[in-house]
Amino acid sequence: MRPRPPINGRGIFSGTGLIITGLTATLLAMIFPIWSYADRSGTGLDVLNAETVSTGYGPLSALDRDFITKVRLAGLWELPAGRQAQQKGATPAVRTAGQHLIEGHAFLDERVRDVAAKLSLQLPNEPTEQQQEWLATLNSAQGVEYDRQFANILRLAHGKVFSVVAQVRAGTRNSLVRKLADDANTTVLDHITVLEATGYVDFDALARDMVADSTPPLTPAPAPPGPTVDPTPAVPMTPPPTPTYTLPPAATSRPLESAG
């Protein structure tokens, strides 16, 4: 008996088989990326959501919580520094800067405590060890030296927090944090302005410390290696002449606004 010849059009090479094979391959191609990315860690979204919690005001990230804590800590030492500047400041410009610190941080402290309560966050009640050291430095300084230390320590501290405020404002998804960042941005910029208006800020030392992310200089920072530079201090060690700048008026305390 002769073998039966093959029947044309059957098997995976038939028209129907080719269609089924093509559909299966397409389905697998669609499923594979979903499966591969589902188990992938370390992506930008994973990092963003790693320590984020849900709230009635939007997601609250770890950076948001750190920002809220920093606002509270700033008030815990800058309010006393502002009161002290009004008593010990040797020039009207320093005493005016102290008044701005008092009013600005009194307002921000009220705001941050309200935000923390709505988000069920605990806030610190004491300055950090570094902040306490800055206050101790100001306590021991007198006269023109006090004015110089006050202007430079507070200006460096505000410069560092200014960048944090900008980062939070740009990326937060929480409406309460967003409004707090707006208020902090306005207040910090005001304080930077009045501190620079004292005439005592050493911008060269400030730039070096900001790059190195070091603590505020308690003594003049050394010059970087390189060609010999003029050793004359950039900051005057005697009271500045009658100022030609115009200090902005101290911001009045604003009523607490409800964020939502």
Residue pairs with C-beta under 8 A, 6 or more apart in sequence:
9 15
11 17
12 18
12 20
12 21
48 61
49 59
50 62
51 61
51 62
52 59
52 60
52 61
52 62
53 59
53 60
54 60
55 119
55 174
57 118
57 119
57 174
57 175
57 176
57 177
57 259
57 260
58 172
58 173
58 174
58 175
58 176
59 173
59 174
60 119
60 174
60 177
61 171
61 172
61 173
61 174
63 167
63 168
63 171
63 172
64 168
64 172
64 174
64 177
65 121
66 164
67 164
67 165
67 168
67 172
67 177
67 180
67 181
68 112
68 115
68 116
68 119
68 121
68 123
68 177
68 180
69 123
69 124
70 161
70 164
71 108
71 109
71 111
71 112
71 180
71 184
72 109
72 112
72 113
72 116
72 123
72 124
73 124
73 127
73 128
73 131
74 105
74 108
74 157
74 161
75 105
75 106
75 108
75 109
75 112
76 124
76 125
76 126
76 127
76 131
77 127
77 131
77 132
77 134
77 135
78 101
78 105
78 154
78 157
78 191
79 101
79 102
79 105
79 106
79 109
80 135
81 98
81 101
81 134
81 135
81 138
81 150
81 154
82 97
82 98
82 99
82 100
82 101
82 102
82 105
83 98
83 102
84 98
84 138
84 139
85 94
85 95
85 97
85 98
85 101
85 150
86 95
86 98
86 99
86 102
88 138
88 141
88 142
88 146
89 95
89 97
89 98
89 146
89 147
89 150
90 143
90 144
90 146
90 147
90 239
91 147
91 198
91 239
91 240
92 243
93 194
93 197
93 198
93 199
93 240
93 243
93 245
93 247
94 146
94 147
94 150
94 151
94 198
94 200
96 194
96 247
96 250
97 150
97 151
97 154
97 191
97 194
97 195
97 197
97 198
98 150
99 250
100 190
100 191
100 194
100 250
100 251
101 154
101 191
103 250
103 251
103 252
103 253
104 187
104 190
104 191
104 251
105 187
106 253
107 183
107 187
107 251
107 253
107 254
108 183
108 184
108 187
110 256
111 180
111 183
111 256
112 123
112 180
113 123
114 256
114 259
115 121
115 176
115 177
115 180
115 259
116 122
116 123
118 176
118 259
119 174
119 176
126 132
127 135
130 215
133 215
134 153
134 157
134 216
137 149
137 153
137 218
138 146
138 149
138 150
138 153
141 149
141 150
144 237
144 238
144 239
145 237
147 198
147 200
147 239
148 200
148 235
148 237
149 218
150 198
150 200
151 195
151 196
151 198
151 200
151 201
152 200
152 201
152 202
152 205
152 206
152 216
152 217
152 235
153 216
154 191
154 195
155 192
155 195
155 196
155 201
155 206
156 206
156 209
156 210
156 216
156 217
157 216
158 188
158 191
158 192
158 195
159 192
159 206
159 210
160 210
160 213
161 184
161 188
162 185
162 188
162 189
162 192
165 181
165 184
165 185
165 188
166 185
168 177
168 181
169 178
169 181
169 182
169 185
172 178
172 181
175 259
175 260
176 259
176 260
179 257
179 259
180 259
187 251
190 248
190 251
193 248
194 247
194 248
195 201
197 243
197 245
197 247
198 240
199 236
199 240
199 243
199 245
200 235
200 236
200 240
201 235
202 217
202 220
202 221
202 233
202 234
202 235
203 234
204 234
205 217
205 220
205 221
205 234
208 221
208 224
209 215
209 216
209 217
209 221
220 233
220 235
223 229
